[in-house]
Amino acid sequence: MESRIKLMLAVTIILAILSIILHMPIEVQEAVFKHVILGSPLYNDVYALVKYVFYSEPCNQASWFWIDRNDAFSLCRGGSALVIPFIDYRLNQPPLAGFILALITMFGLQYSAGPGVFLTISYMLHSILSAIAITYSVYRASTRFTARLYPLYALTIVVYGVYGFDTYALPFIIEALIGIREGKLGKAGLFSALGMSINFFTVVLLGLLIYLVIRDNIEGKSIITGILLGLTPYFIIVFLAPEYPGYILNNMLQPAFNNGVFALLTSKLSEGAAYAFNTGLWLFLMLTLYSMSPPLTTHDKEEVLRYITILMFTLYSIHPQMVPQTLVITLLPLIATKMRGNTLLTLLIEAANALIIALWFEAATISSYLSSILGIVLSPQPTSLDNPVQWVVQFRNALAVVYSIDLLLTSSQP
């Protein structure tokens, strides 16, 4: 193994460990280190979800969240019950994300001796799996694409490496790109579909593969087989929980911005109208970029890969729910395929993106402080355009849109 790759892997492992510590809840710190080493850890989505399912929500018997209220009642009384996503409670995540969550909690329940131990096992297991996923992805990217990452991508790993389920999709995305590079379209279809089974945004990659197979009249038997195999988790969950597709579709159709750039329109339009405009524009741009894609059969596979990763980042930059953790799965492929872009701009996007979660739960304090200095009334809600957190969000969004335009223009040059 080249010394360059060894160094990159060593740095990745260190960054992943830092991410685990920075996100480590106080209860877990006390269990692991016997004392608190970080008084204000970063929010962790998976830990918060486990705590919500097993300890915060069970006693709310009227909640829409529960499907099997008997297990919820057992948890509410302090008992132990293995509750399965999609079957016992509703989860607005793809199937594999739910399966991973079920395995983590199953393992935690089997070896725990109380809430503290259970939550510690759940957090550590999720964190270790996330670290493995991101290290594997960096290894494959550095060996197959000769990626040179750091300082690019370092801050994203530290702040979002173990944040949520997104990191689990990263190995599948990298393997799909490797499949395209090697001309193995069945492999590309399999892994892009598996990626979408963990993160809905990966539909961008899967949709492009399907579009190009149809547009370029490619023999599609292997890729269709791969896609169907990759979508097996969806088939399983629809069989086990027939209401799942309707629930997910309804959830996606609800007008709700989550840090998207077109949330700015809500100052002039209703949220529903702004969301509809953003969604329509996003779909139009997606189909337009699909139509401009070079064919999968071209001899210059690097050109195809660069275009695909630029397309993914561009569609992320104008998505109505531009959640910061998705940068984990869009930035590494972009760097790995030798994108030509502004390094400083990339670092600024990463820095602003990292600030979002660091400031999110301090939004009320920040707005109160600035209100007293500036003499104006600012909203305490981090989702409000009148809150400083959203100023950081929209700064990041503006940079990402500019960066996307720059990448698209650069990719069109000979």
Wavefront OBJ file of the C-alpha trace (Angstrom):
o trace
v 0.000 0.000 0.000
v 1.324 3.430 -0.940
v 2.472 5.702 1.872
v 0.012 8.326 0.570
v -2.908 5.963 1.119
v -1.645 4.850 4.536
v -1.384 8.462 5.630
v -4.857 9.251 4.293
v -6.369 6.284 6.146
v -4.577 7.217 9.357
v -5.915 10.778 9.130
v -9.422 9.454 8.360
v -9.400 7.218 11.450
v -8.232 10.111 13.639
v -10.965 12.367 12.228
v -13.583 9.649 12.781
v -12.480 9.220 16.412
v -12.722 12.988 16.895
v -16.232 12.864 15.445
v -17.214 10.096 17.881
v -15.940 12.129 20.842
v -17.444 15.443 19.701
v -20.893 13.848 19.310
v -20.683 11.658 22.407
v -23.631 12.409 24.730
v -22.845 13.142 28.372
v -24.410 9.851 29.552
v -22.152 7.930 27.190
v -19.078 9.925 28.237
v -19.733 9.010 31.864
v -20.042 5.345 30.944
v -16.977 5.251 28.671
v -14.571 7.674 30.388
v -16.070 7.626 33.909
v -16.331 11.410 33.761
v -17.488 14.165 31.429
v -14.786 15.373 29.032
v -17.015 17.533 26.808
v -19.796 19.458 28.479
v -21.605 20.489 25.291
v -21.328 17.669 22.725
v -22.678 18.056 19.224
v -26.153 16.705 18.547
v -26.313 13.132 17.260
v -29.356 12.204 15.191
v -29.235 8.431 15.732
v -28.719 8.675 19.493
v -31.579 11.177 19.743
v -33.818 8.844 17.717
v -33.031 5.820 19.920
v -33.714 7.854 23.041
v -36.955 9.160 21.550
v -38.206 5.703 20.574
v -37.351 3.885 23.803
v -37.715 6.556 26.476
v -39.381 9.791 25.336
v -42.329 8.689 23.213
v -43.631 5.324 24.600
v -45.966 6.931 27.132
v -47.616 9.063 24.476
v -50.254 6.504 23.611
v -52.165 8.925 21.372
v -49.131 9.555 19.178
v -49.276 8.827 15.436
v -45.742 7.500 15.846
v -46.743 4.105 17.233
v -48.155 1.250 15.187
v -47.944 -1.413 17.911
v -49.132 0.314 21.078
v -48.652 -2.825 23.229
v -44.874 -2.600 22.930
v -45.076 1.136 23.574
v -47.079 0.471 26.741
v -44.494 -2.068 27.892
v -41.685 0.465 27.397
v -43.722 3.116 29.166
v -43.977 0.900 32.273
v -40.208 0.497 32.302
v -40.185 -2.904 30.664
v -37.973 -4.122 27.850
v -39.323 -4.556 24.338
v -37.651 -4.853 20.973
v -39.517 -2.425 18.742
v -38.866 -2.677 15.010
v -38.972 0.353 12.687
v -41.835 0.344 10.140
v -43.567 -2.501 11.999
v -43.906 -1.207 15.547
v -43.407 2.501 14.833
v -43.274 4.833 11.842
v -39.895 6.003 10.624
v -39.410 8.438 7.735
v -36.200 6.749 6.602
v -35.346 4.276 3.812
v -35.537 0.552 4.677
v -31.831 -0.201 5.219
v -31.515 2.731 7.609
v -34.353 1.197 9.606
v -32.774 -2.267 9.490
v -29.478 -0.846 10.771
v -31.309 0.946 13.576
v -33.116 -2.301 14.467
v -29.826 -4.250 14.605
v -28.154 -1.592 16.753
v -30.985 -1.517 19.276
v -31.380 -5.313 19.203
v -27.713 -5.717 20.115
v -28.004 -3.033 22.778
v -31.039 -4.656 24.406
v -29.389 -8.071 24.437
v -26.278 -6.928 26.281
v -27.545 -3.996 28.327
v -28.327 -3.759 32.015
v -30.415 -0.614 32.061
v -31.040 2.551 30.038
v -27.533 3.988 30.470
v -25.796 0.871 29.191
v -28.321 0.408 26.390
v -27.880 3.965 25.121
v -24.094 3.693 25.409
v -23.991 0.448 23.422
v -26.341 1.885 20.785
v -24.275 5.055 20.376
v -20.906 3.310 20.287
v -22.080 0.629 17.861
v -23.528 3.233 15.498
v -20.372 5.329 15.765
v -18.036 2.408 15.086
v -20.095 1.294 12.076
v -20.106 4.872 10.752
v -16.332 5.118 11.205
v -15.869 1.841 9.323
v -18.148 3.035 6.510
v -16.309 6.320 6.043
v -12.833 4.735 6.328
v -13.750 2.090 3.765
v -15.111 4.756 1.430
v -11.958 6.862 1.705
v -9.829 3.769 1.092
v -11.744 2.812 -2.047
v -11.785 6.411 -3.280
v -8.048 6.793 -2.740
v -7.118 3.509 -4.436
v -9.544 3.565 -7.376
v -9.663 7.297 -8.017
v -6.336 8.424 -6.500
v -8.275 10.939 -4.409
v -6.331 13.509 -2.403
v -8.634 14.744 0.281
v -7.304 16.680 3.208
v -7.730 19.456 4.267
v -10.795 19.126 2.007
v -13.421 16.888 3.609
v -11.739 16.856 7.049
v -14.254 19.169 8.733
v -17.173 17.319 7.151
v -15.956 14.013 8.622
v -15.416 15.516 12.075
v -18.798 17.238 12.283
v -21.022 14.827 10.326
v -19.090 11.552 10.195
v -21.184 9.870 12.907
v -24.080 12.338 12.911
v -26.754 10.193 11.262
v -27.482 7.438 8.762
v -26.004 9.255 5.745
v -22.496 7.861 6.185
v -23.830 4.324 5.706
v -24.800 5.206 2.118
v -21.314 6.435 1.237
v -19.659 3.028 0.535
v -22.508 2.113 -1.819
v -22.178 5.398 -3.733
v -18.413 4.951 -4.090
v -18.853 1.332 -5.247
v -21.497 2.428 -7.776
v -19.064 4.983 -9.216
v -16.326 2.340 -9.355
v -18.777 0.084 -11.215
v -19.386 2.832 -13.792
v -15.645 3.429 -14.144
v -15.045 -0.290 -14.765
v -17.978 -0.579 -17.166
v -19.805 -2.949 -14.788
v -23.268 -1.464 -15.015
v -24.905 -4.307 -13.101
v -22.654 -3.507 -10.155
v -23.394 0.213 -10.539
v -27.151 -0.465 -10.529
v -26.914 -2.747 -7.499
v -24.947 -0.333 -5.349
v -26.835 2.805 -6.387
v -30.105 1.049 -5.444
v -28.619 -0.085 -2.135
v -27.500 3.491 -1.546
v -31.067 4.673 -2.087
v -32.152 2.033 0.448
v -30.246 4.060 3.049
v -30.515 7.632 1.782
v -33.350 8.933 -0.411
v -31.089 11.500 -2.085
v -29.222 8.676 -3.855
v -32.256 8.435 -6.159
v -30.386 11.105 -8.160
v -27.674 8.590 -9.075
v -30.081 5.690 -9.568
v -32.396 7.789 -11.738
v -29.505 8.883 -13.947
v -28.428 5.288 -14.566
v -31.964 4.304 -15.567
v -32.299 7.385 -17.780
v -29.008 6.737 -19.600
v -29.805 3.079 -20.192
v -33.067 4.119 -21.870
v -31.684 7.165 -23.709
v -28.596 5.444 -25.105
v -30.351 2.154 -25.819
v -27.889 0.196 -23.661
v -28.384 -3.528 -23.123
v -30.017 -3.280 -19.731
v -30.444 -6.841 -18.466
v -27.547 -6.731 -15.993
v -28.294 -3.249 -14.713
v -32.002 -4.002 -14.247
v -31.101 -7.173 -12.356
v -28.673 -5.207 -10.196
v -31.233 -2.490 -9.473
v -33.939 -5.001 -8.545
v -31.544 -6.789 -6.188
v -30.544 -3.472 -4.654
v -34.172 -2.521 -4.100
v -34.871 -5.771 -2.210
v -35.026 -3.907 1.149
v -37.936 -1.863 -0.234
v -39.753 -4.996 -1.397
v -39.286 -6.569 2.040
v -40.536 -3.528 3.933
v -43.576 -3.093 1.663
v -44.434 -6.748 2.324
v -44.024 -6.344 6.078
v -45.519 -2.853 6.322
v -47.894 -2.121 3.386
v -48.551 1.426 4.627
v -44.875 2.401 4.260
v -44.961 3.752 0.653
v -47.990 5.937 1.332
v -46.498 7.259 4.549
v -43.162 8.149 2.914
v -44.815 9.723 -0.137
v -47.141 11.785 2.019
v -44.182 12.905 4.124
v -42.266 14.021 1.012
v -45.241 15.924 -0.399
v -45.721 17.956 2.764
v -44.409 21.489 2.159
v -41.489 21.699 4.553
v -38.175 23.408 3.937
v -35.143 22.172 5.810
v -32.325 24.674 5.222
v -33.027 24.958 1.485
v -32.030 28.055 -0.461
v -35.555 28.678 -1.754
v -36.863 29.024 1.784
v -36.061 32.680 1.046
v -39.187 32.761 -1.106
v -41.376 32.198 1.947
v -40.967 35.878 2.785
v -43.020 36.626 -0.364
v -44.986 33.419 -0.963
v -46.744 30.900 1.231
v -44.617 27.957 2.286
v -46.707 25.633 0.095
v -46.243 27.777 -3.017
v -42.513 28.247 -2.396
v -42.053 24.516 -1.791
v -43.971 23.631 -4.953
v -41.839 26.057 -6.986
v -38.613 24.681 -5.504
v -39.648 21.071 -6.071
v -40.689 21.779 -9.656
v -37.446 23.621 -10.371
v -35.437 20.803 -8.791
v -37.133 18.156 -10.945
v -36.736 20.300 -14.079
v -33.036 20.833 -13.410
v -32.561 17.134 -12.660
v -34.080 16.096 -16.012
v -32.160 18.839 -17.843
v -28.852 17.706 -16.344
v -29.725 14.088 -17.095
v -30.226 15.006 -20.767
v -26.810 16.689 -20.904
v -24.938 13.704 -19.457
v -22.271 11.978 -21.562
v -23.156 8.340 -22.391
v -22.115 5.540 -20.059
v -20.512 3.771 -23.014
v -17.993 6.561 -23.704
v -14.318 5.637 -23.526
v -13.635 8.579 -21.233
v -15.088 7.168 -18.021
v -13.462 9.920 -15.978
v -15.576 12.485 -17.834
v -18.747 10.555 -17.014
v -17.815 10.249 -13.349
v -16.956 13.922 -13.031
v -20.285 14.855 -14.576
v -22.240 12.509 -12.290
v -20.634 13.859 -9.117
v -21.114 17.473 -10.237
v -24.750 16.665 -10.990
v -25.224 15.199 -7.499
v -23.686 18.242 -5.806
v -25.672 20.684 -7.956
v -28.982 18.996 -7.158
v -28.037 18.973 -3.491
v -27.346 22.716 -3.583
v -30.945 23.601 -4.567
v -32.797 20.824 -2.763
v -35.661 22.107 -0.570
v -34.299 19.991 2.268
v -30.587 20.744 2.011
v -29.761 19.122 5.334
v -26.096 19.663 6.266
v -25.278 15.980 6.847
v -25.898 15.106 3.178
v -22.644 16.897 2.315
v -20.948 13.716 3.585
v -22.205 11.736 0.578
v -21.908 14.448 -2.089
v -18.483 15.945 -1.376
v -16.271 12.827 -1.242
v -17.360 11.568 -4.699
v -16.812 15.081 -6.082
v -13.251 15.250 -4.755
v -12.492 11.614 -5.604
v -13.270 12.043 -9.309
v -10.719 14.836 -9.685
v -13.195 17.677 -9.839
v -11.772 20.969 -11.014
v -13.015 23.641 -8.670
v -12.141 26.347 -6.204
v -10.512 24.775 -3.133
v -11.072 27.860 -0.976
v -14.757 27.904 -1.902
v -15.040 24.232 -0.968
v -13.472 24.888 2.431
v -15.808 27.835 3.035
v -18.829 25.670 2.222
v -17.586 23.013 4.645
v -16.952 25.577 7.389
v -20.398 27.169 7.037
v -22.000 23.726 6.846
v -20.259 22.680 10.070
v -21.368 25.868 11.820
v -25.025 25.026 11.218
v -25.160 22.110 13.661
v -22.747 23.811 16.070
v -25.071 26.830 16.344
v -28.453 25.141 15.884
v -29.243 24.443 19.526
v -27.852 27.801 20.616
v -30.142 29.713 18.235
v -32.258 31.301 20.977
v -29.216 32.461 22.940
v -27.508 33.892 19.857
v -30.634 35.714 18.662
v -31.236 37.170 22.155
v -27.643 38.415 22.366
v -27.698 39.998 18.900
v -31.150 41.494 19.512
v -29.823 43.321 22.565
v -26.832 44.658 20.616
v -28.578 45.550 17.360
v -31.808 46.761 18.917
v -33.967 44.584 16.657
v -36.207 41.616 17.353
v -34.801 38.317 16.064
v -36.586 34.989 16.104
v -35.299 32.383 18.589
v -36.155 29.578 16.134
v -33.218 28.229 14.056
v -35.581 27.545 11.146
v -36.646 31.187 10.907
v -35.075 33.481 8.324
v -34.874 36.078 11.102
v -32.478 33.907 13.094
v -28.650 34.123 12.721
v -28.457 30.367 12.186
v -30.411 30.774 8.969
v -28.047 33.548 7.931
v -25.245 30.990 8.111
v -27.443 28.472 6.273
v -28.203 30.872 3.437
v -24.549 31.932 3.220
v -23.654 28.277 2.760
v -26.451 27.864 0.227
v -25.273 30.849 -1.824
v -21.716 29.491 -1.853
v -22.957 26.036 -2.877
v -25.027 27.440 -5.764
v -22.073 29.520 -6.983
v -19.808 26.494 -6.675
v -22.272 24.330 -8.611
v -22.456 26.855 -11.452
v -18.657 27.040 -11.532
v -18.371 23.235 -11.668
v -20.977 22.936 -14.423
v -19.263 25.607 -16.516
v -15.866 24.005 -15.949
v -17.148 20.547 -16.890
v -18.458 21.886 -20.211
v -15.010 23.138 -21.210
v -12.842 20.881 -23.386
l 1 2 3 4 5 6 7 8 9 10 11 12 13 14 15 16 17 18 19 20 21 22 23 24 25 26 27 28 29 30 31 32 33 34 35 36 37 38 39 40 41 42 43 44 45 46 47 48 49 50 51 52 53 54 55 56 57 58 59 60 61 62 63 64 65 66 67 68 69 70 71 72 73 74 75 76 77 78 79 80 81 82 83 84 85 86 87 88 89 90 91 92 93 94 95 96 97 98 99 100 101 102 103 104 105 106 107 108 109 110 111 112 113 114 115 116 117 118 119 120 121 122 123 124 125 126 127 128 129 130 131 132 133 134 135 136 137 138 139 140 141 142 143 144 145 146 147 148 149 150 151 152 153 154 155 156 157 158 159 160 161 162 163 164 165 166 167 168 169 170 171 172 173 174 175 176 177 178 179 180 181 182 183 184 185 186 187 188 189 190 191 192 193 194 195 196 197 198 199 200 201 202 203 204 205 206 207 208 209 210 211 212 213 214 215 216 217 218 219 220 221 222 223 224 225 226 227 228 229 230 231 232 233 234 235 236 237 238 239 240 241 242 243 244 245 246 247 248 249 250 251 252 253 254 255 256 257 258 259 260 261 262 263 264 265 266 267 268 269 270 271 272 273 274 275 276 277 278 279 280 281 282 283 284 285 286 287 288 289 290 291 292 293 294 295 296 297 298 299 300 301 302 303 304 305 306 307 308 309 310 311 312 313 314 315 316 317 318 319 320 321 322 323 324 325 326 327 328 329 330 331 332 333 334 335 336 337 338 339 340 341 342 343 344 345 346 347 348 349 350 351 352 353 354 355 356 357 358 359 360 361 362 363 364 365 366 367 368 369 370 371 372 373 374 375 376 377 378 379 380 381 382 383 384 385 386 387 388 389 390 391 392 393 394 395 396 397 398 399 400 401 402 403 404 405 406 407 408 409 410 411 412 413 414
